[in-house]
Amino acid sequence: MQKLLIKGGKKLSGSISISGSKNATLPILASTIFSKRITLSNVPMVKDIFTMAQLLEFIGLKIFLNKKNNSLKIFNKKRNLNTLAPYKLVKTMRAGILVLGPLLAKYRSAKISLPGGCAIGTRPVDLHLFALKKLGAKFKIKNGYIFATAKSGLKGNKINFPKISVGATENAVLAGFWAKGRTVLTNCAIEPEIIDLINFLKKLGGKIKVVKRKIVIDGVNTVKNISYRIMFDRIELGTYMIAGALAGNKLILNKVDPKIIKTEIKFLKKMGVKLLIKKDKVVLTKSKNLRSISLKTNPYPGFPTDLQAQMMVLMTKAKGVSKIQETIFENRFMHVPELRRMGAIIKINKNIAEIHGPTRLSGAEIMATDLRASVCLVLAGISAENRTIINRIYHLDRGYSNLEKKLRKCKATIRRI
């Protein structure tokens, strides 16, 4: 099994080009079930994208992946696709559930394995099914699979989500795109990745409007052949911003839109991190005397749960007691025992973490438990004294493209063994 070996204490300097967004690419890939010919650029070359491409090929699409120029070409030459998403292709990736809406809308039936992904909470599919039922779908769950039918096709309806959910919003948008009539979604997620999906669908021929947390979709049944560039990965950007705050001399992060990460920038500045914001880049310079803060994870435009673990590492370097309240997932502090092994002083009370600082972290042998916890341990290793060995790093490959290469380019000592 592969491990990461990190020798801490090196100062980071150089530039990193931020990859395309994994979380934007996955629902856009699911939407190609509606299409005939699509070209996607700025696609991140990570494990979750490869798994989704395999799933689409299993369904019946033709996928041509070019790793050198980060592009995908998708062809749908079949009149009828296979409407099964098997366990072997969905077990490692939560986003597999996103083919449910398109398959139901276009082919009126689907058999989808209950999804896997990171072990950060129950992450139920009930809100996905709630939305699709409103559009006329019927479901049975048996032997670990969702059996879905819509014999008369999906019909537009009003859907008010009882709770904000990114995945359920995406599935409802995808289903509403092909449903008959008008679908109105309220109390829905408005993450930038959902806006990127909507922009893609509009270019494809969709009629969609977004006003605050309301999305109005008029269904279509014809699409165009298009090319589309995926947005940058704001979580990758946030991760490297925190790396620069932890151990940077001067770190330049390119190919981004800083307007999308106003909340993250606000909290980093509050801690005393030195940032220079430009039109399409963020520059971090050496930060000293970091201050403790309190934050709460929330749906966008709040602070993202996907940066909570990374932020916790930075808080170990801040003077005083910092607090994080996790409101999205109930089991997302699994990195805490590993950070404690490195010397962090962190107390957990239900969904609130108290981080005491400043603390000098020391290298240790540690274990990754999920995607964002994996990268938080990388950040801890870079900023720690001595050598850190991280086990179970396969989680990292699901969401970070060329992580070691990008960090080595900026003078970090990190290698895979």
N, C-alpha and C positions, 0 to 999 in steps of 0.2 A: 504493500500500500504506500502511496506517495506521501511525502511530508515536505514541509517548508522549513528551511534552516535560515534563521535571520541572526545577524550579528548587529546588535543595537549600538546606538551612540553616534552614528554617522548623520551629518547634517544634509538635508535634501536641498539640491539646487538644480535648476534646469527647467524644462518645459514638458508638459504632457498634453497631448490632444485627446479630448474626451470622446469616447465612443458613442455610437448611436444607442438609443434607449431600448433595453431589453423589454421593459414593461409597456412600451408603446408598440414595439414590433410584434409581440405575441398576439394581441387582439387583432392587429392589422392582418397578420398571417391567417388567423381564423376567418376573417372576412373574405379572403380570396376564394373561399368556397362559392361565393356568388359570381366570381369573375371568369373571364376567358383567358386574358393575358395581362400579367402584371410584372413590372420591374421595380424592385425596391433597392434603394441605395442607402448608405450609412447604416447598414445592418450590423449589429454587434456579433462577433463570432464567438458565441458562448454556448455552453451545453444545452441550455433551455431552448435556444433557437434551433439547434440541430435536432432536438427531440420533437419540437413542433413540426419541423420540416418532415421528419420521418412519419409523424402522425398524418400529415396531409398527403404524403405519398401513399400511405396505407389506405387512406380514404379514396384515392384515385387521381390526385393531382400530379402533375409532373413538375419537379423542383430542380432547378439548376443553380447551384451555390458556388459563388466565386469568392474564395477567402482572401485573395490578393487585393481585390478592390471592394470588399465588404458589400457585395450585392447578391440579390436573389432574383431569379426569374421564375415565375409560376405560370403554368399552363393548365387549363381545365378543358380537356378535349372530349370528356365523356358527358353524355346526356344524363346518366344516372351514376352517382357516386356511391361507394360503400358507406353506409350510415353507422358504422361501428367504430368506436374509439376504445381499443382494448386496454386492459390493465397494464400490460407490459410497456405501453407507450405513455400512460398517464400517471403511473405510480410515483414518478420522481418529480412531477411538474403540475402544480396547481392549475396552470393556464389551460390544460387539456379540456377543462369543462367549457371553455369558450367556443368550442365547435358545436356545442349543443344548440344554441340559438340559431346559427346559420343553417345547420342540417335540418332542424325542425321547420324553419321558415321556408326553405327551398324544396326539401324532399319529404316533409310532413311526417317523418319518423326519425328516431335516433336511439342508439343503444350506447351509452357512455359509461365507462368505469368511473366510480367515485374517485376523485383526484387525490394525489399525494402532494409532495413538496416538502417544505421545511416543517419540522415538528415544533412549531411556535404557538400552537393552540388548536382548537377544534376546527376552526375555519369552515363552518357548515355550508352546505349548498342550498339551504332553505330559502334564502332570499332570491337566488337564481330561479328556483322552481316557483316561488311566489309570483315573480314578475311574468314568467312564461305562461303560468296558468291564467293570468289576467288576459293574455293574448289568445287563449283558447286551447292550450296544450293540456294533455292528460299524462300523468306519471304513475309508474310503479317502480319501487326500489326492491330489487331481488338479487341475491347472490353477489352483492357488491357492485351492481350495475344500476344505472337509471334507464328505464325503458320509457321512452317518450313518444307520444303520437299527437298529431293534429290533423285528423282525417279531412277536414274541410279547409285546411290551411290556417295560418295565424291571421287574426283580425285585430286591427288597432284598438287601443283602449287607453283609459287613464290609469296610471300606476303611481301610487304614492308609496315610496319605500318607507317602512317603519324605522329603518336604520340606514345610515349612509354606508354603502358598500361599493367598492371599486369594481370588483368582478361582476357583481349582479347588475350594476349599471351598464357595463360593457356588453353583457349578454343580452340585456333588454334593448340596447341601442342596435346591436347586430340583428336581433329578431325583428325589431320594428322597421328596420331598413327595408325588409322584403315583405312585411305583413301588409294586408289590404287595409287601406284607409290610414287614419291618423293615430299615432301613439304619442301620448303626453306623459313624460316622466317627471315626477316632482320628488324633492328631498333626495336627489341623486348626487353621486360623486362627480366632482368637476376637476379631477387631477389633470395636469397638463398632458398626460399620456392619453386620457380620454378625449381631450380636445384634439390631439393629434390623430386619433382614430376617426373622429368626426370629420376632420379636415380631409382625411383620406377618402372617407365614404362620400363626401360632397364632391370631390374630384371624380370619383367613380360614377357619379350620377345621382347621389342622394340629395334629398331635400330635408335639411336638418337645421334647426335654430336652437341656440343656447342662450338663456337669460337667467343669470345667477344659478340657482340649483334646479332649474327647469329646462328640460330638453324636449323639443317638439319635432317629431319625425313623420313625414308623409311617405308612405311606402312606395317603392318602385319595383318594377319587374324586368328592367333592362339596365345594362351597365356598359361602361366604356372600357377600352384598353388603355391603361395609364402607366406612367412612371411616377414614383413618389420617393421623396427623401425623408427618412425617419429623423425625428428630433433627437437632440443630444440626451445623454443619460444624466439626469439631475442628481441621482443618488451616487453615481460614480463621481460626479463633480464634487458633491458634498463630502464624500469620503476623502478625496485628495485635498480638499480645502482643510479638512481636519488634520490630515497628514502634514500639511505645510505648517499649520498652527502648532503641531506637536514638535516637529523636528526640522523646520525649514529655515534656510538662509534666505533664498529667494526662489519661489516656485511659481511658474507661469502656467495657467490652465487655459487652453485654447478651445475654440470651436463651440462656444456656449452662448446662451442668452441669459445674462444675470438677472433680468427682470423676473424670470420664472422662480428664482430662489431668494426672493426678498426676505422671507421669514428666516431662513438659515443664516443669511448674511447679518440680519438684525441680532440674532442670538450670539453669533461669533464676535461681532463688534462689542456687544454687551460684556463679553468675557475679557475683552482687551486684545483680541486678535487683530493684527494689522493687515488690512485688505485694501487693495486698490482695484476699483471696479471700472472696467472699460467696456466698450460696445460689445465685443465678442470674446472677452477674456477676463479672467480674475487673476490678480497678482498678489501673492502672499509674501510678506517679509518677516524677518525674525520677530517673534512675539515673546515678551517677557512679562512677568508679574500678572499672570492670568487671574481673573476674579471669578468667584463662585456665582452661579446663577441657579434659578429654578425654571424648569420647563415642563410642558405637558404635550404628549403626542396627540395629534388631531388630524382629521381629514384635511386635505388641501383647501385653503391656503395655510393651514396650521403646520406645526413642525412634524416632519414625516417619521413614522415609526421605523422606516427602513434606515434612518440615520441615528436612531436612539443608542445603539450599542457603540457606534463609533464616537458619538458625543460623550459617552460615559468615560472613555479612555482619556479624552481631553480634560474632563472634569477632575481626573486624578491629579492633574498638574495645576489646578486652580487653588488659590488660597481660600480656605474656609470650607463650608459644607454646601455642596450642590445637591439639587433634588431633581429627579425625573419621575413624572407620573405617566405610566404607560396605559393608554385608554383604548388601544385598538386590539391588541392580542393579549390573552391572559397568561401566556407562558413564554414571554419574550425577555426574560432575564437569565437565560441559561448560560450566558457567557460570564456571569458574575463569579461563580466558583473558580473559573479559569483565571480571571483577572486577580482574584484573591491569592491564587497560587503565585502570582507575580509580585505580590506585595500590596495590592490595592486594598484600601479600607472602605468597604461598601456594606451598608446595612439594607436589608429588604424587609418591608412591611407591606404585605399584600401586593398592590400594584405600584408602590412607591419605592424608589431606590434613593438612598442617601449616600453620597460620595464625599469622603473626607480627603482634603488635600492641603498643600501639595505633597505628593508621595513619590518617592523614587522607586520606579518599577525595576525589578531584576528579572533576567531571563529564566525561563523554566521550560519543562516539557509539558505541553498543554494540548487540549483536544477541542476541535471545532464541532459545533452542534447544529448550526444552520448557516445559511448564506451570509447574512449580515454579521452574525457572531464571528464567522471565520475571518472576515476582513477587519473586524474590530481587534482581533488577536494579532493580526499582521501589524496594525498600527501600534498596538502595545509593544510588540517585539521590536519595531523600529525605534521606538522612544525609550526602550529599556536598556539597562546595563547588561553586558554579557550576551550570551547566546540563548535564543529561543527556538524550540522545535515545536511546530504545529502539526498535529496529526489530523487525519480525516479531512483533508483539504479539498476533496472532490466537490464539496459544497461551493467553494470559491469559483470553480470552473463553470458553474451554472449561471453566474451573473457578472463576472469581471473578465474583460477581454485583455489579454497580455499584461496581467497585473505585475508579475515579476519583471518583465521586460521594461515596463514603464517606470517602475521604481528604481531598477538598476541604472537606467538612463539618467536618473536624478541622484545617482551616487549612493543609493541604499545597497547594503550587502545582504542579498537575499537569493536563495537558490532552492530548486526543487530536488529532492533526493529520493 
